[in-house]
Amino acid sequence: MTVADPHRATHRAIEAVWRIESARVIAGLARLVRDVGLAEELAQDALVIALEQWPEAGVPDNPGAWLMATAKHRAIDLLRRQTRYAHKLEEVGRDLDVRQWAEPDLDAAIDDQIGDDLLRLVFTACHPVLPTESRVALTLRLLGGLTTEEIARAFLIAEPTVAQRIVRAKRTLAAKKVEFELPAPHELADRLSSVLGAIYLIFNEGYAATGGDDWTRPELCQEALRLGRILAGLAPGEPEVHGLVGLMEIQASRLRARTGPSGDPVLLMDQDRRLWDRLLIRRGMEAIDRAEALGGMFGPYALQAAIAACHARAPSREDTDWERIAALYQVLAHVSPSPVVELNMAVAVGMATGPAEGLEIVDRLVSERTLAAYPQLPAVRGDLLARLGRLEEARLEFERAATLTRNGRERALFLDRAADHAKGTPAG
Amino acid sequence: MRYLVILKAEQPATPPPPELMEAIMKLGGEAAAAGALLDTAGLAPSGAGALVALAGGRLSVTDGPFAEAKELISYALYEVRSKEEAVEWTSRFMKLHRDLWEGWEGESTVLKVLGPEDFGPPAT
């Protein structure tokens, strides 16, 4: 590579336009053709045409409108063919529902409703008929504009696996006759929680990678954050959307401090707080305020955001309001009970009251089957034991945590702590 | 990744046309709704500011205005997935000036802000 390839530069510019515009194009088309899979194929066709034409003709002034118009023409062609086909079928005596296709002013119709269409697309991609991993893949594909290859790389899985998940998901949506519609009021809460769950899962995979050699993958966090911010604009009246955005903004504010110079993990209490991103903390606090103003302070995400905010507000680890954190976990354990929440509460109680009280809660969780393979359980137990001076037991717990984690960086961290206690040095 | 975009231009003799300001607000709304725009604001002429310089171990403070032909007009902070995305939003912003303010000239500098992705372990 000696000379910059102008076509390559145009391709990268087209990719950028695609990432900005694709979700809107797909959403607008999906309302037209009533099929998310087909809408995506039509949008992809438009992208291919752009990749052929723009390097020669130049990128149009309004590339988003160009992509939409091109895809829409293909949609209308297709619909006309289908309508003709349907008429033919009718002639032979079949009864078919022929939709009103070629409406005169589709442009205006699409522009007016693009917000609702995007929201429909979010709800469809995260529809409960789909397994969680398909919701995640489809959301990244349809709303994030990521390629199959990019999704595979982000989740450290094989590209054909992702491709298959997406194909199967589209097929399921068609087979189950999932309408491209907003959820009915009575199902809104469940459907929204499915959407928020998928976005938070993407965030978490970036924040604490479950596998691989990197401790964090910031680009996944940023993608989830972007999706959350878009959703907050589309559904501004839903407090839990703001709660989730607040939670992600504040957690993301620590990304830089979370990884040491050689890529090793730095846990919250050991982080250099000067590296925390003040802008993201401010945005997170604003999102929490919005959730609370909407009466949503006891939503599971708003509560977790409030806990994260306690850390963000504390100037140092010594100044952390552990009583408030423990109290918030107690409320969270009530509204959204889970062993993981209990475990986090044990950490907070261990700090607010003392390690013995924390250990009491953890010991109740040891028999919990859902946590049998969860590396944080022995890690937390080991930490509390070390603070109680029971170093040999602590060492065994950290070794156990090391065998359970699938993340290489985290394993090294646990083994270090196990080694610390073997030497008999008490934990700080 | 984050990009800081700084707009530089000569101080105009007349205020910008209201249609341009309206279009800029609309574009800003779109970029924020797309999760891309984190922050943006206009900057007052340098007469309202100052220069703090360190040279030869001596600190000096000089009040504006400064004699530069071009002044900083505004900034925008984007969080996007590639430089090209930041360039695309910036191009849209500049095209609004082209279409709505006859004869106006200026330049936007797109600068990458160092972020978590720049401090991680060596790329794998």
Interface residues (C-beta under 8 A of the other chain):
Chain A: R12 A13 E15 A16 V17 R19 I20 D61 P63 D213 D214 T216 P218 E219 Q222 E223 L225 R226 L227 G228 R229 I230 G233 L255 R256 R258 T259 P261 S262 G263 L279 R283
Chain B: M1 A32 A33 A34 G35 A36 L38 D39 L77 E79 V80 R81 S82 E84 E85 V87 E88 W89 K95 G115 P116 E117 F119 G120 P121 P122 T124
